[in-house]
Amino acid sequence: MKLSPTSLLLGAASVTQALSGAEWQKQSIYQILTDRFARTDGSTTEQCTITSYCGGTYKGLINHLDYIQGMGFTAVWISPIVKNLEGETPHGTAYHGYWAQDIYSLNENFGTEQDLIDLSAALHARGMYLMVDVVTNHMGYNGCGDCVDYSLLKPFDNSGYYHPFCEINYDDDNSVRTCWEGDNQVSLPDLKTEDSGIRDTFSDWIKDLVAKYSIDGMRIDSVKHVEKDFWPGFLEAAGIYGIGEVFDGNPAIYGDWQKYMQGLMNYPLFYWVQQTFSNPSATMDNLVNGINTMKGQVADTTALGVFIENHDQARFPSLTSDMSLAKNAIAFTLLSDGIPILYQGQEQHYSGGETPNQREALWTSGYNTQSELYQLVATLNQVRNHTLAARNAESGYVKYQAWSVYSDSHSIAMRKGNVIGVFSNLGSGGSGYQINISGGNSGYAGGEQVVQVLGGDCNVITADGAGALNVDVGPDPVVLYKASALEGSGLCGR
C-alpha cells in the first residue's frame, strides 16, 4: 500500500472542504481514537487489551456516523493515518498512530486507501468534515535511546536527518525542540525540522495527503517541539486549517504562538476547568481569572480548541465520579470560546485514568444514545449550532465569544449571544441557592422571557424591569435561551 508522492494525487473521491479559520470556528469536533471506536464486524462485545490493537477501522467508523451526528457534531478528528512501527514494544503496539515509520504508507490496521477515501466521502455527504492527526516532530522505533536502525524510517532513512540523541529538559526551549521524546524502551528520533530539505518533504507530503483523502483540517501533534517558523509554510502547503498541540498550561505563551498558528489546543483552560469542576472545595477564582487572562493575552480565543479530555489526559470521571460535576465541565467547555472538542467516551462517562487507561473501546458502550451525557451533549450542540446559524443569518459571521457576567465561590455565569450558561461545582450533594444576574450583564430587555433548555422542564424565567434575572443554581448546569430566539431550534419543542 505504498503512497508515493505522485500516486497520492490520483483518484481522489471527494473534494476537500477548504474551510477558513472562521468557518472552522463554527464547527464542533468529535475526537476518534480510530482503533477504539468501531470494528468492521460491528461487535459490541469484543474485548480490548488496552495496549494492543483492538480492531477499530474506517469501515466501522463509517457505520456509526449516525451516532456522532446525533450528538450534533459537525467534524470528526481521527488518529494519525500513516504506517507505524510494527509488533509489540514494552509499551504495547502502535495502535494510537504516533510512532510513524513510513509517512508514504497507510496504517493497514485501520483499513485501505479506499476505506479512508470512503470515510471522507461519507462525512462530506452528511455536510461534515474530516480532521486528521499529523506528526512532523519525530518518527518511531522499537528500541532504546539512540540504538535505531534508521533504514526502517521512510523517507528519513539515515541519522543525518535527526538531531543527536538527548533527553529533553522541559525548562529549556531549545532542548524541547532538539531532544527526543519517548524513553529507553520506545525511541522517537527527533527530526531536524529546521532543515530546508525536511521542510520541503513535509510540505509536499501534506499537500498530497490532503488532495488524496480530501482532508478538511488537521490536529497537529507536538507543535512546541518544532521551530515556530516551520508552521506557516507547512500550513500554507496543506491549504487547510490546523489546530496545534502546544502542551503547556501557561497562558502567557499562547499570544506569541498564535502569530504562527491560529488554531491551538487550549491547555490553560483545560487545567482551570479540570481543577475547578472536579473538586467541590475549589473556588471559581482560577477559572474566572484565567478566562480574563486569556482574553487579554491571546488575539483570538475563538480559534482555540476547547476540551477536558483527550487520548493523553486522564478522563475527568477518573478524578471524580460525580455526574453533576461532569455535566458542568462538559457544558462549560461546549459553550466556551473556541472550537469544542469531545473525546470519544465522554458521552458515556468513561472513567479511564492515566495513559493508556483512557483509551477504552467505545463499542462496549453499545453506542447508547439514551445515556444521560449523550443527551446532554446533543442538546448543548443544538444550542450552539442554532445560535451560530441565527447570527450568520442576521449579520454574517460574528465571533462567538463568551463573557463572564456573574461569579461567586461556586458558580459562574457566561453570556454568549442569546445564551447564558450558569455552571457550578457544588456536586450532586451540594445545596442550591439563587443568584441575581444584573440587567446590565444579562443582555436581556426588561420583562423579556428566557427558557431553561436543559433538564427537560423548559422552565420560563422573566427578567425584571431592568432586565435582571434571578436564577436558581443547583448541582446541574443551567442554560438559558432568549425565548423569542428559540423558534426553529428544535429546543423545547420550538
N, C-alpha and C positions, 0 to 999 in steps of 0.2 A: 504494500500500500504506500508506495513512495510518492511524495509530493514534491516534485522538483519545482523550482521557481517558474518554469514555463507551464507545467501541467496544472499549476494552481489556478490559472486563469481560464481553464477550459470548462465548459459545461455548467456554468452557474445556473441554478434552477429558479432563483428568485432575485429580485432587485434589492440591493442594500437600501435600508431606510436611513438616509443620511440626516438624522435629526440634529438640529443645532443644540447648543448647550441649553438655551431657553426652552426648547421643546423637551429635552430630557428632564428638565425640572418639573414638568407636568406629569412625569411617569411615576409609577411605584413598582418596585423591583422585588421579585421573589428569588432568593438565592438557593440554587440547587447544588448539592454535592452529588454529581452525576451517578457515582457508584452506589449511592444510598437512597435514591429517590424512588425508582420504579424499575422492576425487572421486565424483560420482554415477555416472559411467560405469565405475567400478571399475578404472581404469587403474593399473598399477604401473610404467609406463614413461614416462608423460608428464613432460616436463622442466619445471622450475620456475625462472623467473627470480626471484632471491631478493628483489628489491624490488617485485615486481608481484603482482597477484592470480594465483593458480595453479590455482584451481578447486575447492578443498575446500568441501564442503557439509554441511548437516544430514542429507540423504539418504545421502550417503557415510558419514557417521559412524554412522548407524543400521545400515548394512550391515556394520559392523565392530565392533559392540559385543561380539561373542564374543571378539575379540582382547583387549579391555580387561578383560572379566570373567574371561578365562582367566588373567590375572595376579593375580586376587583383589581388584581394585579395586571399591569399592562406590559411588563417586561420580565424576562427570565434570565438570570445570571447563572451560567453553567461553569463547571470546573475546567481547568486547562485541558486542551484537547490533544496536545502533541504526545508523541511516544515517550514514555518514561522508562526508567531502569526496570529491568525485569527480575522476577524471582523475589525471594524473601530476603529481608535485611533484619538486623536486630530490632528495628522499629516497625517491622511488617512490610507489606508491599506498598507500591506507589499508587494505590487506589485513589488518592486525593489529586494527583496530577502535577505536583510541584517539583518533581525530580526529573526534568527533561533530559533525554539522551539524544533525541533526534527531532529537531524542530520541523523537518520537512516530511515527517510521517505522523499519522494519527495513532492515538492510543486505541488499539483494536479491541480492548476490553469494553469500550463504550459503544462500539459499532463501526460501521463502514463510512467511507466518504459519502455515499448516497444516503445513509441514515442521517448524517448531520445536515446534509442539504435538505432532506425531507423535514427535519425538525425546524430549520429556518423557515421553510415554506409554510409549514403548518402554523407557526406563530404569526407570520405575516398575513396568512389567510384570515386570522382572527383579529387583525388590527393590533397585534402585539409585536414585541421587539426582542431580539436576541442579543444578550451581552455575554461575551466570552472572557474568561480569566486568562491573562497572559503574564509570562515571566521573562524578563530580559536580564536580570541581575546575575543569574547563576545557572549551571547545569547540575545534574545529579549523578552520584557514583556510589556504589555499594562498597565502601572501604573507609579506612581511617586516614585522617589528615591529608597529606599530600601523596598517598600511595594510590595514585589514579592512573588508570590506563586511558589516556586521552584519546586514543584511536577509536574508542567506543562513542565519543561525543561528536555529533554531527550538527552543523558543519565545522564546529570549532574543535578540531581534532588534534591539536598539539598544545603543549604547555605555553607557547608564546602568546596564545590568546587570553591567558589568565594572569591575574595577579599572583605573586608568590604566596604560598600558604601562610596565613597568620590568623590567630584567634581575634575576634572583634572586641575592642574596648568601646563600649557604647557611650562613653563620655567623650570620645574623640571622633569628630565628624569624618575626618579623613580615614580613620580606621573602619568606620561604618561603611564607607564607600569602597574600600580596597581589600578588606579582610573577608574571610569566608564565613558564611552561615553554615549551619549543620553542626556536627560533632565528630567524635572519633569513631563513630560507627557508620554514619552516612555522611559523606563529604558533599558539599555544594560548591564546587570550584567557581570562584568569583571572576566573571568576565571583565576584560579591560574595555569597558563600555566608553572610555574616553577616546579610544582609537577610532579614526575615521572609517577604517575598513569594517570594523564590527558594527558601527552605527549604520553604514550603508547596507550591510547584510540584513540587519534587523528592519530597516526601513523598507527594503524590497520585500522581505518576508511578510511583514504585517499588511502591506498594500495588497499583496497577492492573496493572503489568507482572507482578508475582508471581502475581496472580489469573489473568491471561490465559494465561500459559505454565506454570502450576503449577511455579514455580521453588522449589527447596528450600533454597538457600543462595547467598550472594554472596561473591565475591572483590572487594574494593573498592580501586580504584586511587588513588594519590596522596593517601593519607589525611593525612599530616602537612602537606599543602598547604592543608588546610581546618581551620577552627576546631574545637577539640576538642568544644565544646558543640553542634556541628552533629550529631554522630553518634548520640547516644542517641535523639533524635526521629526521625531517618531510619531507624534500625534498628527502632524501635517501629512505625513506619508500615509497613515492609516485612513485619514479623512473621516473619522468618526469620533464621537465623544468618549473620553476616558475618565474613570474615577480611580484615583490612585490611593494606594495604601501607604500613608505616612503614619507608621505605628508609633505615635507619640502623643501623650496627653497634655503637652504644653501648648496652650493656645497661641502663645507669642510667635511661634514659628510658622503658623498657617498663612498669615498675611503674605509673607515672602514666598512661600511655596505656591500660592495661587497666582503669582506672576508667571509661573512656568506651566502650571496645570490647573485649569479652572476647577475641575472636579476632584475632590479629595474625600476620603472617609473621615467622618467627624469623630475622631477618637477622644478629644476632650469632652464632648457631650456624652459619649458612651460612658466614660468614667463617672461623670457627675450624675447621670441618670441612674446608673447601677448603684452608686453609693447612697443616693437619696431614697430610691424606692425599694431597695432590698432590706431596709432597716427602719422600723417604726420609731426608733430612738433618734434617728438623724433629723436634722432640720433642713429647710429648703435653702439655706443661705448659700451653700456652694453652688447649687443649681442656678439660683437667681443671679448671683454674681458672675458665674461662668457664662451665662447667656449674654449678659451685658458686656462682658469682656470680649466674647467672640464677635459681637456686632460692632464693637469698637476697633477690633484689630484685623478683621477679615473683610475684604472688599465685598464679597458676595456670599453670604451664608446660605442662600437658597441653592447654591451649586454643590453643596456638600452632601455626601451620602450619610443618612442618619440610621442608626442601628443600635440594638442592645445585645445581639447575639451574632456570632458567625462561627465558622469552622475552626477558628483559632482561640476563641474565648469560651470559658466555662459558661454553660447556659444559665440564664437568670434564675430558673427554678432550682438550680443546684445551690443557690445562695439562700433562698427562702422558698418554701413550698406554698406560701400564702397566695391563693388565687387572686385576691383583690389587689395585692401588690403587683402581680404580673399584669393584670388588666390595666392598671395605671401606667406602668412602664411602657407597655405596648401602645396604649392610646397616646401617651405623651410623644413617643417617637414618630408615630404615623402622622401626627398633626403638627410636628415641629417644622421649623425652617428646613428646607433641603429636600432631598430625594429619599423617601422612606424605603428601607431595605429590610425585609423579613427573611430570616434564615429558616429553611425547611425544618419543621418540627416545633417551632414556637407556637403555632396554632393548635398543636396537640399537647402543649405543656410538657414537652420532653425536658428531662432534668439532668442530662449528662454533664459531668464535671470537666476537669481539665483534659486536654488533648491526650488520647484520641476519643475520650468517652462522650464528647458532644457530637460525635459523627454517627449517630444511630441510624438504622434503616427506617425510613419513613413508612414503608409498606406494612410494618407490623401494626400501625395505627388503623389499618383498614381504610385509610383516606376518609376518615369520619368527618363529614360535612356538617354534622349536627353538634359537634363539640362546642363548648362554651367560648373558647377563644377563637375558633374558626368563625363563628357567627359574629363575634365582636370585631374581628379584623375586616370581615366583609362589610359591616356597617360603617366602620371608620373610613375604609376606602371609598365607600359610596358618598360619604360626607365630603371627602377631599375631592373626588372626581366631579361631583356636582358643583362644588364651589368654583373649581377651575374652569369648568365649562361655562358657568354663568359669567365669570369675569372676562373670559375670552369673547363671549357674545356681546358684552356691554362695551368693551373698550380695547379689544385686542389683549395681548398678553401683558399682564402686570405682575411684577414679582410678588409672590405669595408668601408674605412674611408674617411671623407670629411675634406678638409683643406681650410682655407681662403686664397685666392690668391689676393684679392683686397678688399678694403673697403674705403668708404668715409662717409660723414654725412648721406646720404640717400640710399646708396646701398652697397651690399656685394656680392662678387663672391666666390662661393665654388667649389673647384675642387674635383671630386670623380672618379678616374679611367679615362675613356674616356669622362666623362661628366663634363661640367662646368655649374653651375646654377648661374644666376645673379638675385638677389631679391632686391626690393626697397620698401620703404614706402612712395612713392610720392603720392599715391592715384590717383583716377580717374581724378582729376582736376590738377594734377601736371605736370610740364613741363619736358619733357625728355631731356637727354643730352648724350654725348658719353664718355665712359671710355676706358682706354687702359690697358689691362692685359699683362704684360711683358712676353717675351719669356721664361724667367726662371721660371715663375709661371704657364703659361698656360699648359705646358706639351706637347704641340704640336710642330711638326717639322716645319722648315721654309717652307713656301709655302703650308702647309697642309690645306685641306678644312675641315670645320666644318659646321654642319647643325643646324639651329634653328628649333627644333622639336615641339615647341608649337605654337599655333596660326593658324596652317593650311597652312601657306605660304611656309614653308620649305626653307626659305632663306639660301643661302650658303655664308659663310664668309671665306676668305682666309687669313691665317696667313702670316705676312710679313717674310722677310728672316731670322729673328731671332726667329720666332715662336710667335711673339706678335699678339694680337688681338685687333681691335677696335670694341667695342660693343655698340650699341645704347641701352641705359637704358630708359625705359618708365614706364608707370604705371603698366603694367603687367609683370610677371616674364619671364625670358629668359632662355631656356635650350639648350645648345649647345652640340652636339654629334659629335665625330670624324667620318667623312663621311665614311671612309674605314671600320669602325667597325659596320656600321648600317645594313649590309646585314643580312637578316633573322630575323630582329627585328619586321617587320611589320610597323615600323615608317616611315613616309613619303614615303609610297609605296615601301619600300625596303625589 
